[in-house]
Amino acid sequence: MMTETPNNGDRLTGKVAVVVGAGQTPGDTIGNGRATSLALARQGARIVAVDRFLEAAEETCAMVRAEGGEAIGVRADITVESDCITLAEQAQAAWDQIDVLVNNVGIGTGDAGATTLTEQSWDLIFDVNLKGMWLTCKHVLPLMRARRTGSIVNISSLAAVASAPMLAYKTSKAGVNSLTESLAGANAKHGIRVNAIMPGLMDTPMAMVGVAAATGVDPSDLRRMRDAAVPLGRRMGTAWDVANAVLFLASDEAGFITGAILPVDGGQSIRVG
């Protein structure tokens, strides 16, 4: 399994990375946004940690600074366009550039099947998972275009292409893949790359606490069930697996990659039958 990113690398030296969803819910493991912030910072990036809860973003910033990195926290609700304008402005004001945008916000609150899903839950999930991602891109892209460089990494989900009982979540994540491809095609001429990652089963606080609460399954039993469903090593991935994939796509090593939808799933997406 992928391990934590080593400290003191230089793959992103001189770059500024905006990580949206950089805080996390409480839990005994680390979440994708926090791990990504640390991974990018360890390779030289200055971090703009964005979260709906400023305290959570600042906790991530404190961890980055404790390792010798630079970070600022920004509060933003990405479903509100004025907040997305503000986060882009604050990042630009702090370091005069944005090189990397990581869109890591996603929810499945109230999701259900087609005949029981409420209109309110559908709207909320699409607002957060898809509209919010478009809005952050909308207001960061002009800054990247002005410098003719940039990398956007959108966090999608294996649910976008696999069977899943969560109608709105699955459909919104399929939309994330489509948004990614559309933005990649439109912005290649500006020197901007746009890619997406589809995590599979991950041992993160949001996944484990959220699924356990929704299903009523004991967390230890849930962990065993999820581990058993993963072909590679019979273990879920961790946030570091996602973070290291983000690091690659954000770095110059992926300089000829755009429009890619990368599964990070331990082989779940290749299983048939």
N, C-alpha and C positions, 0 to 999 in steps of 0.2 A: 504494500500500500504506500501511497505517497506520504512523505514526511513533511515536517515544517520546512519552510524556506530558510536556508542559512542566512545568518546575519552578514552585514557588511559586503553585499554584492554591489555591482555597478550596472546592472542591466537597465535600470531606469534613472540613472543619475542625471540630474538636471531637469527632470520631468515633474509635472504636477498632475496628480490623479484625484479626480472627484469620485468618491465611492458613495453611492446613494443606497441607504439602508445599512449604514456602517455600525449601527448599534445592534443590540440583540435582546431577545427575551431571556429571562433568567433560566439557568440550566447548568448541568455539570459538564457540558461540553462547549465548544466554541461554535459560533455561527458563521455563515459564509461571508457576511459583510465585514465582521471584525477580523477574521482570518485573512481576507483579501487585503484589508488595510495594512495589516502587519506585514504580509508577504511583499506588497509593493514597496512599503517603506524600507524594508530590509534590503531592497535592491536599489535604494537611492531616491525613490519618489517622495515628494512632499505631498501630504495627504489632506484633502478636504473631506472630512467625515460628515456626511449628511444623514440626518435621521429626523423622524417626526417628533422624537423625544430628545431634546438637546442633551439631557443628562446622559443618555445612552451613548450619544455621539462623543461626548466629552470623556467618557470612560475609555472608549477606544483611543481617543487622542492621547490620554494619559499613558496608555500602554505603549503607543508608538514613541512617545517622548522618553519613556523609561528605557527604551532601547537605543536612544540617541537620535531618533528621527524627528521630523518636523510635521506638525499637524494642527489644523484648526477645525473646530466643530461648527456646524451650521444647522439650524433648525429649519426644516421645510416639510410641508405636506405636499407631496408631488401631484396630488389630484387638484391642487389649486395653482393656476398658472402664475399668479403673482409671486408665489413662493419659488417656483422654478426660475423665474426671472431673477429673483433675489439670490438664489444659490449660485447662479452663473456669475452674477455681478460680484458677489463676495469672494468667490474663487479668483476671479480676474483681478480684483482689487488687492488681494493678498499677495499674489505672485505673478501677476501680469500675463498669465497664460493658462490654458488648460490643454494638456496633452492626452489625457486618458479619462474616459467617462465609463464608470461601471454601474450599470443599473441592476440593483440587487433586491428590489422590493417586490414582494408577491404575497398574496393571501388566498385563502380558500374559505373564508368565514361564511357560514350559512349555506355552503354549496350542497347540492342535492341532484336528483334526477330531473328529467324534463317536466314531469307532471307535478312535482312537489316543490321545485325551486321557486323562490319568491322573486318578484321583479326587483325588490330592494336589494336582495343578495346578488342577483345578476349584475345590477348597476354598480354596486360597490366593488365587486371583484373586477369588473372590467375597468372601472375608474382607476383602481390601484395598479392592476397588473399590466394594462395596455395603454390607457390614456396617459397615465402618469409617466410611463416610459417614453411615449411620444413627446410629452411636454418637456422633459429634461433634455431630450435630444434637440428639440426645436430651439431651445435657448442656449445650448452649448455649441451646436453646429456652426453658427455664424462666427464664433470666436475661433474655432478650429479652421474654418474656411479662410479666415483672414490671414492665418499663418501657413495655410496649405499643408497642414499635417494634423494627425490625430488618430486615436484608436478608441472606438466605442465597443464595449463588451456587454451584451445583454444577457441576463440570467433567465433562461427559459425553464423548461422542465421536460423530463422524459414523457410526462403525461401528454405533451403536445402530439406525440406520435404513437403512444401506446394506449391500450385499453385502460380506461379509468372511469370510476363511477361519478366523478365530480364534473358535471357538465360545464359549468361556467369557468372553472379553473382550467380544464383541459382546452376549452375553446379559446380562452384568453391567451394561453401559452402558445397555441397554434398561431394566434395572431402575432405574438412576439416574434416567432420565427419568420413570418411573412413581413413584418415591419423591418426586421433585421436585413432581410434580403433586399427589400425596397430601398432602404437607406444606403446599403452598400452600393447598389447600382447607381443611385443618384449622386453619391458623394465621392466615388472613385476619382472623378476628374479633379476633385479638390485635394487629392492626396490623403483622404480620410478613409480608414478601414473600419468596417462594422461587422462584427461577428457575434455569435451567440453560443452559450453553453447550455446543454440540457443535462442537469444533474439527475441521477437516478435516486435510489434510496440512500439517504444521508443521515448520519447520526449527529444531528444538530438540535439545539434546544427547541427551535420552532417546530421542526418535524416531529420530534419525539413527544414533546409536551402537548403539542396541538393534536396529534393523532391519538395519543392516549386519552386525552380529554374527550375527543369526539366519539371514540369507539368504546370507551369504558374498559379497554384492555389494560391489564397491569403492565407498567413500563418494562419490566424485565421480560415478561412474556412477549411483548411487542418487539423488543429488541431481538429476541431469538427468532421470531417469525420473519422479521425484515432481513436479518442476516441470512437466513436459509433461502431467501428468494434471490440472492445475488450469486450469479455463476462464478465470478472470480473470487476465490478464497472463502466463499460463504460468509462474507462480512460486508456490512454497509460501508460506504465511503464516509469520509469526514470532510469538514469544511476546508481542510488543507488541500484535499484533492481538487476542489473547486478553485481555491485560491491560486494554486500553482498553474492550473489551466488558464485562469485569467491573466496571470503574470506572463505566460508565454504569448498569449494573443495580444497583450498590451505592449510587449517588447518589440524591438526591431528584428528579433529572430523570426517573427511572423510578418515581416514586412511585405510579403507577396501573398498574404492570405486575407481575403475579404469575402463576405457573404457566406462564411462557413457556419454550419450548425453542428457543434461538437458535442457528442454524447460523453458524459463523464459518469459512467453508470455500472462499471464492473461487468459489462457484457449483457446487461438485461435487454438492450434494444436489438440484439441479434438473435434472441431466442424466438423460435417459431414452434408452436405446438406445446 
